[in-house]
Amino acid sequence: MKSEFYDKKKRAHIYKAIFTYKILTLFLILFLNFVLAFFFFKNIDTYNANREFLAPYYTVVGLRILIVIASIFLDIYILKRTASIEKRLSTLAFLDKLTGLPNRYSCDLLIQEYSESDKLPSLGFILMQLNNLKDINSGSSHKEGNNLIAEFSSILEDVGNEYGYIGRNGGNEFIVLLEDCDNTKIDMFLMDLTKRIHGYNELNVGAPIEVSYSKVLNSLEHMDKITDVISLGYRRIHEIPQILS
């Protein structure tokens, strides 16, 4: 995941460099043309005295102006395309390719923001895994497993966006961070998510979604470090996982 991120980030930097180069080149061309026009009008009397030499000069200047105008329009087009590509690549660098959710790098960045945050004391953390993903990958195919991940991610994002931050922390790990969180808020989220999963499973459109999870309410744990909150969530899902039902 990290190598994929750095590849996209590198390409984004390349497009940013091209964008900067084109801006500087455009201004340089305009500057040189202003200089040419300035000296031409400054010495207009000299040129008028030698009219027989002006026809070739006007021809060259006219062609130059046409080329510059065409170059300006081309540069504007390239700049717009480059800016669009740079923005897209920068965005993709922070998103999981399969699900469109914030990826591990994004999750790490967000988690770091809570290191010295006044929101940490009231933070809620949920770690989720798909219980049947391993069996589907080995028994059916990885394509079916990816479909299951994508379907669950879509439901999780749709429900979770009303409550807090959702991310795929790599592989079969999904995290939810809830600010100003108490038992009521975290239970409401889990209840809404359970209803949506039940609705999906009743449609029988694919493998059923089976989810285990752990939750941490820092208002009860009183931890001073976000890393301790995350570690507790991972420890609980391995030792005493809960099942959405």
C-alpha positions as CSV (number, residue, x, y, z in Angstrom):
1,M,0.0,0.0,0.0
2,K,2.8,2.4,0.9
3,S,4.6,1.7,-2.4
4,E,1.4,2.4,-4.3
5,F,1.0,5.7,-2.4
6,Y,4.6,6.8,-3.1
7,D,4.2,6.0,-6.8
8,K,1.0,8.2,-7.1
9,K,2.6,10.9,-5.0
10,K,5.7,10.9,-7.2
11,R,3.6,11.3,-10.3
12,A,1.6,14.1,-8.6
13,H,4.9,15.9,-7.9
14,I,6.0,15.4,-11.5
15,Y,2.8,17.0,-12.8
16,K,3.2,19.8,-10.3
17,A,6.7,20.5,-11.7
18,I,5.3,20.5,-15.3
19,F,2.6,22.9,-14.1
20,T,5.1,25.2,-12.6
21,Y,7.4,25.1,-15.6
22,K,4.5,26.0,-17.9
23,I,3.6,28.9,-15.8
24,L,7.1,30.3,-15.8
25,T,7.5,29.7,-19.6
26,L,4.2,31.5,-20.3
27,F,5.3,34.5,-18.3
28,L,8.7,34.5,-20.0
29,I,7.2,34.5,-23.5
30,L,4.9,37.3,-22.6
31,F,7.8,39.3,-21.1
32,L,10.0,38.9,-24.1
33,N,7.2,40.0,-26.4
34,F,6.6,43.1,-24.4
35,V,10.4,43.8,-24.6
36,L,10.3,43.4,-28.4
37,A,7.3,45.7,-28.7
38,F,8.9,48.3,-26.4
39,F,12.1,48.5,-28.5
40,F,10.1,48.5,-31.7
41,F,8.0,51.5,-30.8
42,K,11.0,53.2,-29.2
43,N,12.9,53.1,-32.5
44,I,9.8,53.6,-34.8
45,D,11.4,56.7,-36.4
46,T,14.4,54.7,-37.4
47,Y,12.3,52.0,-38.9
48,N,10.1,54.5,-40.8
49,A,13.2,55.9,-42.4
50,N,14.1,52.5,-43.8
51,R,10.7,51.3,-45.0
52,E,12.2,49.0,-47.6
53,F,13.4,46.8,-44.7
54,L,10.2,46.8,-42.7
55,A,8.2,44.3,-44.8
56,P,10.3,41.3,-43.9
57,Y,10.3,42.5,-40.3
58,Y,6.6,42.8,-40.1
59,T,6.3,39.3,-41.6
60,V,8.5,37.8,-39.0
61,V,6.8,39.7,-36.2
62,G,3.4,38.7,-37.4
63,L,4.4,35.0,-37.6
64,R,5.9,35.3,-34.1
65,I,2.7,36.8,-32.7
66,L,0.6,34.0,-34.3
67,I,2.9,31.4,-32.8
68,V,2.8,33.1,-29.4
69,I,-1.0,33.3,-29.4
70,A,-1.2,29.6,-30.4
71,S,1.4,28.7,-27.7
72,I,-0.6,30.6,-25.1
73,F,-3.8,28.8,-25.9
74,L,-1.9,25.5,-25.9
75,D,-0.2,26.3,-22.6
76,I,-3.6,27.2,-21.0
77,Y,-5.0,23.9,-22.2
78,I,-2.0,22.0,-20.9
79,L,-2.1,23.9,-17.6
80,K,-5.7,23.0,-17.0
81,R,-5.2,19.4,-17.9
82,T,-2.0,19.2,-15.7
83,A,-3.8,20.8,-12.7
84,S,-6.7,18.4,-13.1
85,I,-4.4,15.3,-13.3
86,E,-2.3,16.5,-10.4
87,K,-5.4,17.0,-8.2
88,R,-6.7,13.6,-9.2
89,L,-3.4,11.8,-8.4
90,S,-3.1,13.6,-5.1
91,T,-6.6,12.6,-4.2
92,L,-6.0,9.0,-5.3
93,A,-2.9,8.8,-3.1
94,F,-5.1,9.1,-0.1
95,L,-7.9,6.7,-1.2
96,D,-8.1,2.9,-1.2
97,K,-8.3,1.7,-4.8
98,L,-10.8,-1.0,-4.2
99,T,-13.3,0.7,-1.9
100,G,-12.7,4.5,-2.4
101,L,-12.4,4.8,1.4
102,P,-9.5,6.7,2.9
103,N,-6.6,4.3,2.9
104,R,-4.0,3.3,5.5
105,Y,-1.9,6.4,4.9
106,S,-5.0,8.6,5.4
107,C,-5.9,6.7,8.6
108,D,-2.4,7.2,9.9
109,L,-2.5,10.9,9.3
110,L,-5.9,11.3,11.0
111,I,-4.8,9.2,14.0
112,Q,-1.7,11.4,14.4
113,E,-4.0,14.4,14.6
114,Y,-5.5,13.1,17.8
115,S,-2.1,12.8,19.5
116,E,-2.4,16.2,21.0
117,S,-6.1,16.9,20.5
118,D,-8.6,18.1,23.1
119,K,-11.0,15.7,21.3
120,L,-9.1,12.6,22.5
121,P,-10.9,12.3,25.9
122,S,-14.3,11.9,24.2
123,L,-13.1,9.9,21.3
124,G,-14.8,6.6,20.3
125,F,-12.9,4.0,18.2
126,I,-14.3,1.0,16.4
127,L,-12.3,-1.7,14.6
128,M,-14.1,-4.0,12.2
129,Q,-13.3,-7.1,10.3
130,L,-15.2,-9.4,7.9
131,N,-15.4,-12.8,9.6
132,N,-16.0,-14.8,6.4
133,L,-13.5,-13.0,4.1
134,K,-10.8,-15.6,4.6
135,D,-13.1,-18.5,3.8
136,I,-14.5,-16.7,0.7
137,N,-11.0,-16.0,-0.6
138,S,-9.9,-19.6,-0.2
139,G,-13.2,-21.3,-1.0
140,S,-14.4,-19.2,-3.9
141,S,-12.0,-16.6,-5.2
142,H,-10.3,-13.3,-4.4
143,K,-12.7,-11.6,-6.8
144,E,-15.6,-12.7,-4.6
145,G,-13.7,-11.5,-1.6
146,N,-13.0,-8.2,-3.2
147,N,-16.7,-7.9,-4.0
148,L,-17.6,-8.5,-0.4
149,I,-15.1,-5.9,0.8
150,A,-16.5,-3.4,-1.7
151,E,-20.2,-4.0,-0.7
152,F,-19.4,-3.7,3.0
153,S,-17.3,-0.6,2.5
154,S,-20.2,1.0,0.6
155,I,-22.6,0.3,3.5
156,L,-20.1,1.4,6.1
157,E,-19.3,4.6,4.3
158,D,-23.0,5.4,3.8
159,V,-23.9,4.8,7.5
160,G,-20.7,6.1,9.0
161,N,-20.4,9.4,7.3
162,E,-23.2,10.7,9.6
163,Y,-21.3,9.7,12.7
164,G,-17.6,10.2,12.1
165,Y,-14.5,9.2,10.1
166,I,-14.4,5.9,8.2
167,G,-11.3,4.3,6.7
168,R,-9.9,1.0,5.4
169,N,-6.7,0.5,7.4
170,G,-5.4,-2.1,5.0
171,G,-6.5,-5.6,4.2
172,N,-9.4,-6.8,6.4
173,E,-9.4,-3.9,8.8
174,F,-11.9,-1.0,8.8
175,I,-11.8,1.8,11.4
176,V,-14.4,4.3,12.6
177,L,-13.4,7.3,14.7
178,L,-16.3,9.1,16.5
179,E,-15.8,12.5,18.1
180,D,-17.8,13.6,21.2
181,C,-18.7,9.9,21.6
182,D,-20.6,8.2,24.4
183,N,-22.4,4.9,24.7
184,T,-25.5,6.2,23.0
185,K,-23.7,7.5,19.9
186,I,-21.6,4.4,19.4
187,D,-24.6,2.1,20.0
188,M,-26.7,4.1,17.5
189,F,-24.0,3.8,14.9
190,L,-23.7,0.0,15.4
191,M,-27.5,-0.4,15.3
192,D,-27.8,1.5,12.0
193,L,-25.0,-0.4,10.5
194,T,-26.5,-3.7,11.6
195,K,-29.9,-2.8,10.0
196,R,-28.2,-2.0,6.7
197,I,-26.2,-5.3,6.8
198,H,-29.3,-7.3,7.5
199,G,-31.1,-5.6,4.6
200,Y,-28.2,-6.5,2.3
201,N,-28.0,-10.1,3.4
202,E,-31.7,-10.6,2.9
203,L,-31.3,-9.7,-0.7
204,N,-29.0,-12.7,-1.3
205,V,-27.1,-10.9,-4.0
206,G,-23.8,-12.3,-3.0
207,A,-21.9,-13.7,0.0
208,P,-23.4,-12.6,3.3
209,I,-21.6,-9.9,5.2
210,E,-20.5,-11.1,8.6
211,V,-18.7,-8.6,10.8
212,S,-16.8,-8.8,14.1
213,Y,-15.8,-5.7,15.9
214,S,-14.3,-4.1,19.0
215,K,-15.0,-0.7,20.4
216,V,-13.2,1.7,22.7
217,L,-14.8,4.6,24.5
218,N,-12.0,6.8,25.8
219,S,-14.5,8.6,28.1
220,L,-14.4,5.4,30.0
221,E,-10.8,4.4,29.5
222,H,-9.2,7.8,30.1
223,M,-6.2,7.2,27.9
224,D,-3.7,10.0,27.2
225,K,-2.4,8.6,23.9
226,I,-4.3,7.9,20.7
227,T,-2.0,5.0,20.1
228,D,-3.1,3.4,23.3
229,V,-6.8,3.7,22.2
230,I,-6.0,2.0,18.9
231,S,-3.9,-0.7,20.5
232,L,-6.7,-1.5,22.9
233,G,-9.1,-1.9,20.0
234,Y,-6.8,-4.3,18.3
235,R,-6.3,-6.3,21.4
236,R,-10.0,-6.6,22.1
237,I,-10.9,-7.8,18.6
238,H,-8.3,-10.5,18.9
239,E,-9.2,-11.5,22.5
240,I,-12.9,-10.8,22.8
241,P,-14.4,-9.9,19.4
242,Q,-18.0,-8.9,19.3
243,I,-20.4,-9.9,16.5
244,L,-22.8,-7.6,14.7
245,S,-26.2,-9.4,14.9
